[in-house]
Amino acid sequence: MKTSLTPEQIIRFCERVEGAQRRAYDIPKLTNEYPEMTVEDGYAVQNALRARFIEQGEKLVGWKAGLTSKAKMVQMGVDKPSIGFLTDAMSRPENTAISTDDLVHPRVECEVAFITKAELSGPACTRADVLAATDFVMPAVEVIDSRYENFKFDLPSVIADNSSSARFVAGGRPRYVEDIEVDGIGVAMELNGEIVEMGSSAAVMGHPADAVAMLVNILHDMGEVLPAGSFVMSGGITAAVAVKPGDNVIARYQDLGSVSLRFE
């Protein structure tokens, strides 16, 4: 990927985003300062952020596809999907209490996660490739957190902010892909005992494996592959739901069980 940013600009934007993530404050979207910022520029900042997190001792455990459903694109005001990296520091156990003190605009969404058993590479990765390389799928709840002021953003800024990655919780009942219809999984999200969102995994680009293939092909553009043993979240099935301290969330999945978490 070619970037129009200088190395100094990449470092400056990376430090700005990292500060907002680490210390939980919001910032103006990066394109306010640099209106010419492209998607490629956004990934250059994200890659610098990933290198910095790994340098600080975090381990890369996988990736996420973002903005993969029409509901999410409308909610976020963008027209293309994106990807972001996941580290061990973002993972939380099931039934855990997640602090909102270190989050800015926390929201939750239901996703289908893929765990791979073989390496995947682009530039022409397909749904069939993804399914053949998948060990199993499982339900996951992602806690996303945009660090931008007034919840206003654009695609390059979102990508630079690691596609709003913050926390994730996986659990439920893992299943082999040949045993279920991955594009026909019904989900319901309960917030404090009330259903607030419902949907089907088909909302994720028609088939969640297509979102993973897109992710692999974007990685190829960055000169990278998806290693075996990766944990990949395929994108929100419904619009994300805002949460606050005291909230309890249960995501229920057809054939995959449920995932629960609470906020404090």
N, C-alpha and C positions, 0 to 999 in steps of 0.2 A: 504494500500500500504506500502510495506517495502522499506526503504531507506538505502543506504549505507553511507549516509552523517552523520557526527556528528552534534549535535545541533549547535555547533560553526560554522561549515561550512555552514549550512543552513542560519544562520544569516548573515554571511559574504557575501554569494552570493546574498541573498535578499537585503542587503544594497547596493551592487554594482548595481543590476538591478534597484532598486528604485532611486538611484542617477542618473542613465542614463535617466530614464523616467522623473523624476521631473525637471532635469536641462538640458535635451536635448543634451546629448553628446553620442558619440558611445564608445563601449567597446569591447574588444576581447571576442569571444564566450567562455562560461564558461568551455567548455571541453578542451580548451587550457591549463588551470591550472589543471583540473581534468578529464583526458581522460576517466576514468572509469564511468563517470556520466551516469546514466540510465534514462529512461523515468520517473520512479518512483521518482528518485532524483529531476528531473525537477519539478514534481508536488509538492514535498515537499517545494521547494523554492517558487513556485507559491502560495501555501497555506499560507506560511509565509507572502508573499507580500499582499495577500488578507486581512489577519488578521491585518496587519499594516495599510492598507488603511482604513479599517473599524474603527480601533482604532483612526484614525485621523479625523473621522467624515463622511467619505463617506458611502453611503448606497448601499448594493448589490441589483441590480435590475434584474439581470439575468446572462445568460451565452452565450458563442459563441462557435460554432464548427469551427475549422480552418483546412485548408489543406484538404478539403473534395472533391475537384475536381481534375481530372488528371492534368488540366492546372496549378492549384496551386501547386500540388506536384512536377511537373517538374520545375516550376519556383523557388521553394524553395529548391529543391534538397533533398526532404524527401520522405519516402515511407508509412507513416501512418498519419491519421488525429490526431488532438489534440483538447483540449478545453481550454477556458480561461474565466475569470469572467468579468462581466460588472458592473460598478458602476454609480451612478447618475452623478458623476463628468465627465464622459466620454461622456454623452449625449449632443447633440447640437440641437437647433430647426431647422426646415426646412427653406431653403432660407437664412441660416445664413452664416456669414463670419467666417471662421475658420483660426486662426493664425497658421502660420508655424514656428513661432519663437520658440515654445516649442515642436517642432517635429524634428526628425533626418532624417528619410528617408520616408516621408509620401507617401502613395499610397492609391488608392480608389478601392473598389470592390462592385459589386451589390450582394445583398443577399435577401433571403426571411426570414422574421422574424415571429416567432410563439409566440402568447400570450396564456398562459395556463389558464385553468379554474379549473383544478384538479391536485392534486399532482401526480408526476410520480416517480417511483422508479425502480431500477434494481433488480437482475442482468440480467433479460431476457426481458427488455423493447423492444417492437416491434413497427413497423410503425403503426399498427392498434391502439396500446395503445396511441401513440402520437396523432394521428388524433382524437381519442375519447376524449382526454384531452385538445384539442386545442379550445380556444374560437374563435380566428380568426387569419388570417395571414395578413401581410402587407409588403410593400417594405421597404428596408433599405439600406443605403450606409454605409459601414464601412470604416473608415480611419485607416489603419493599419500602424504601424511604428516599424520596427525592429531597435533595438538599437545597433546592432552588426556591428563592423568595416567591411568595404568593402562589406556589404550585404552578409557576409559569416556566415553560421550557420549550426546547426544540430538539430535533433528533441529535445533532452533533453534541449539544450540551448534555443530553441524557446519556449518551454513550460515554462521554468523558467522565461522568459520575458513575461509571461502571453499571450502567443501565439500572440505576436505583437499587442495586443489591445491598442488603443489610443483614438479614437473618434468614435461616430456613430450618424447617422441622420435617423430617421424613419419618414414616412409620407405617401403620396399617398392615396390610397383608400383601407381601410381594408376590407377583405372579409371572409365570413365563408367558412371553408374548403369544405363543401358539395356543395358549389356553384361554385367552380372552380376546374380545374385539377391542383393540386399543383405541380405535376411533369411535367407539360407541359406549364409552363409560359415562354414566350419569353421575353428576356431583351436586351436592347441596351444602352450602355453608350456613352454619348456625352461629349467630352472635347473641350471647346471653340467652340461649334457648329458643330464639326465633330465627326461622329461615330468612336470610337476607339476600342470598344469591343462589340461583340454580343454573345448570348448564350441562352441556355434553362436551366430551373431549374432542369431538369433531369441530368445535369452534376454533381449535388451535390449527389454523392453516388447512383445515379439512381433515388432517390426520396429524397427531403429535409427532410421528416419526418424520414427517416432512419438515417440521420446525427444527428437529435435530439435524437433518440433512443440510438445511440452510445454514445452521450454525457451523457445521463441518466445512462447508464451502467458504464461509467467511474466514474461518481459521486458515484455510488454504491461502486466501488472499494475503494473510499476515505471515505466510511462510511456516505455518504450524499444522499439526495433526491433532486428532483427538485420541489420546492413548487408551489402551485397554484398561479397564478398572475405573473409568471415569464415571462420575455422578453428574447427570445432565437433566436439568429441569427444562421442560419443553415449552413453558409459557403459561400465562394465566388463562384459565378456561372462562372466567367471568370478569367483570369489572372488579377492581380492587376495592376493599371495604376499609374505611378508616377505623382505627382502634385507639383506645385510651386506657389509662390505668383502671383496673377493676374488670375489664372486659374478659369474657371467656369465649373461645372460638373452638368449634368442632366442625371439621370438614368431613363429610360422609361421601364415600365413593361406592358406586355399584361394583361389586366383585372384588374390591380392594380394601374394604374395611374403612376405618376412620383415623383421623389425626386430630389430636386436641392440644391446645396450648392456652395460656392465659397471660395477661399483661398486668404489670404492677408499676 
